[in-house]
């Protein structure tokens, strides 16, 4: 796995496919990308069928993205704000 600091050390465009569940994570992980990006909106929409205006409560539902990073050989950027009430 490449170091996240090493990948982001120089200014350039990086293609990082968005993943929102374990299937999309595993498929993208096989694609040879430098980074993967997990979006909170995508995870909330995929797992709960709602996000954005009707936020999901992490206290009630837990974080469905837990364990995603450990399941991929590619470094993962996790953005868990949208869809989870800030």
N, C-alpha and C positions, 0 to 999 in steps of 0.2 A: 504494500500500500504506500502510495506517495505521501509525503508529508504535506499537510495542508499549507503550512508556511512556505514550503518550497514551491508549490503550485501557484501561490498568490504573491510570490516575491517580485515579480516583474509585471509592469502594466501591459496587459494584452487581453484580448477577448477569449473567454473560456466557455466552451459549450458544455453545459451541465444539465442533462435531462432531468425533468421533474419526476419524482416518484411519489406515490400516494398510498400504496399498499405493498405487501410483501411480494406479490407477483410482479408489479412494475419495477420494484427494487431489484429483484433477481434478474429480470430481463435487461434492464439498463446496466447492471453490474457486469454483464457479459459483453457489453458493447465497446469496451476499450476506452471509455471516457476518463478524463483526469479527475473529475468531480461529479457527484450526484447532488441533486437539490430536492429536499423534502419540504413541501409547502404545507403549512397548517390548514389553509383553506381546502386543499386537495384531500388531505387526510380526513378532516371533519366531514367533507362532502362524501367521500368514499365509504367511510365507516359508519356514519350516522345519517347520511342523506340530507344533511343540513349544515350550513355554514354561513358566515357573513351576518345577515340581519338577525338570524336566530342562533346565537352562539352556543356552543357546547360547553358545558361546565366540566373542567378537568377534575374537580373534587367529586363530581357525581359519576363521570364516565371513565376517568383515568386517561392516560396518554396512550393511544393506540400505537404510536410510533416507537414506543419503547422497544429496544432490541434491534431496530432497523440498522443502526450503525455497525453492530456486531455481526450482522448477517451479510454484509457486503465487504468485498476486498477493496473497493474504491472508497475514497474519503467522501463523507456525506455532510453537506451543509443542511442543518435543520432549522427551519423557520416555523415556529409554532405559535405565532400570535393570532393571525386572522382565523376566525372560526372557533377560537377558544377564549373569547372574551378578554383579549389583551394579555 
